[in-house]
Amino acid sequence: MEKITDKINALPDGANYFSLEFFPPKTVMGFANLQTRLERMSQALRPLFVTVTWGAGGSTAAKSLELAELCQRQLGLTTCLHLTCTNMDRVLVDEALEQAKVLGIRNILALRGDAPRSEEYRDEDRAPQQDSNKDFTWAIDLVKYIRKQYGDYFCVGVAAYPEGHSDESHPEHQNPSYDIPHLVEKTQAGADFIMTQLFYNVDKYDKFESMLREHESGAFKTIPIIPGLMPIQSYSILRRTTKLSHANLPADLLARLDAVKADDELVKKVGVKILSEMVEHIKARPDTVRRGFHFYTLNLEKAVSHILEDTHLIGQIPADEDEDAIETTPAINLEPPYGVPSNKQRRRLSSLNSSPHNRVIMERLSASKSHQSFETSDTEASIPRGPISTRANTLAISEGEGSLGREATWDDFPNGRWGDARSPAFGEIDGYGPTLHVSNASALKLWGHPVTQDDISNLFKRHVEGTLEALPWSEQTLSEETKAIAPQLLALNAKGWWTVASQPAVNGVRSTDPVFGWGPKNGYVFQKPFVEFFVPSAAFAQLKPRLDAHEQITYFAGNAAGDLEASQEDAVNPVTWGTFAGKEIVTPTIIEAVSFKSWRDEAFSIWKEWQRIYPTKSATGKLLRETRNDVWLVNVIWGDFVEGNGLWEFLGA
């Protein structure tokens, strides 16, 4: 039940510390496997504290509190709960604070969340007085409220932006000096520490920190300022996160990553080096308080473990340390479906596994078939005989060493929506919940005011053609790979079948191919073609019998009401795989019912987010509401990757 500031002040002079951020996984299986990962990381890394994210508008309230309880009560980690205060039921704020107190949580990161939009977010059955925006417009309102209601019980943190805050339609105007008056107010209202947005430009951070420490108000002289750092998990994730957060990528840093961007493993290694250099640079700066670092883990452990060890933030592990092993919860065990090899990595740009991921070391394998999936020989594990869960061995496992390490970091790369639903990292990369990723002003500029189905079709058409930068379901333009099937996608959109995900067939292309290649350079990659689209219910009713009858097709379909139709609901469909020298076959992209259902719910939530930027009774608001309630989301996978054009011929018929 310790406050973060008390723990910082108790450190020796000149000491450094670090903290880790986690978000609540989308699936029950992901949550179970995150528990195992947290147990391992808490023992191996020993962070000063951990933080748990809170979804926009309270969308992850129950799951966030459940994860915070696991961290605080079960693992004994000093926990900081993120809390937003806008666009949600007013009672959620009080319930979250009271529940945090009941759980023994003494730390809150007070955030605003999305800009207040009462008319759009208030449910029809919610009275105006239940709207949180009535009392909370800015983060300072939440800081003041916590202090008024709870006095000094909570240690309160607030956010800061080293490059300036930008959530409006003109990110070019972002400037940290514009934010300083607001940060002064939050600090003077009772904030105890400051945690920054992610950044990669250390020069800008240096200037920002100096600006705060030297500010005429004196508000920042001794307050802990904790820089937020996100390990580089993959090239595409880096570009996406920096675009969404408006974080600057220095030219020299980008050049280092561009040189290896075709090799996922090298990107991660270079990324570890870059983050380690950033940490060392900031550590070398003199400061008035003890230096700390906050890592946005994305629920992954390998990269951050390497960074922490390389920068000596973990602390020395004595050679003779022989701690009692902590009991870790076994990762969830789901038997792989018939015909799917067990014990294989799956990656979304490198991930995934259907078999158990934390096996008990045995001197020889048990003859009992029921236990074999949990056991490995001590030789295979490639770690010393003796206590398994000493801190040194647990750290080696978190860093991916030996067979146990490979099992522990099976989902090492963020795997997004087509990764393995068993992964703690499955789903959104930030755990923030469904969002348009743009401001209202930007959304209106991008998508205007559609009033007919043809208007919506035109938006999808323009996105495929490259004349529209983003759609509500895709904040990026088409990749070079997807452009290879642009004519086929345009044909589907012309029918009013709005495409949101797809890939062409690939049969044994070199992994170094500039368009289709991925993974290490010494391999070959393969893809089954698939496409996912929204289709009117009447059209789906006509399409479904044809899908059911075709032997090459596997499909999943769902609607806003939560209905699911599938050719085989328990099917697991690897649609991308690669072979590399000295490695097992790697399968980065998997489509299955549990991942599809999670995405279905998110996809239809995004329809609602889009609808909310327009007045309820407007023509556009009505169109989007009616469309959301009518369409089905359909994912169609074609089994023949050799003759992949069959998918497009079938759907075009």
Buried (B, 14 or more C-beta within 10 A) or exposed (E): EBBBBEBBEEBEEEEBBBBBBBBBBBBEBBBBBBBBBBBBBBBBBBBBBBBBBBBBBBBBBEBBBEBBBBBBEEBEBBBBBBBBBBBBBBEBBEBBBEBBBEBEBBBBBBBBBBBBBEEBBBEEEEEEEBBBBEBBBBBBBBBBBBBEEBEEBBBBBBBBBBBBBBBBBEBEEBEBEEBBEBBBBBBEBBBBBBBBBBBBBBEBBBBBBEBBBEBEBEBBEEBBBBBBBBBBBBBBBBBBBBBBBBBBBBEEBBEBBEEBBBBBBBBBBBBBBBBBBBBEEBBEEEBEBBBBBBBBBBBBBBBBBBBBBBBEBBBEBEEEEEBEEEEBBBBBBBEBEEEBEEBBBBBBBBBBBBBBBBBBBBEEEEEEEEEBBBBBEBEBBBBEEEBBBBBBBBBBBBBBBBBBBBBBBBBBBBBBBBBBBBBBBBBBBBBBBBBBBBBBEBBBEBBEEBEEBEBBBBBBBBBBEEEBBBBBBBBBBBEEBBBBBBEBBBBBBEBBBBBBBBBBBBBEBEBBBEEBBBBBBBBBBBBBBBBBBBBBEEBBEEBBEEBEEBEEBBBBBBBBEEEEBBBEEEBBBBBBBBBBEEBEBBBBBBBBBBBBBBBBBBBBBBBBBBBBBBEEEEEBBBBBBEBBEBBBBBBBBBBBBEEBBBBBEBBEE
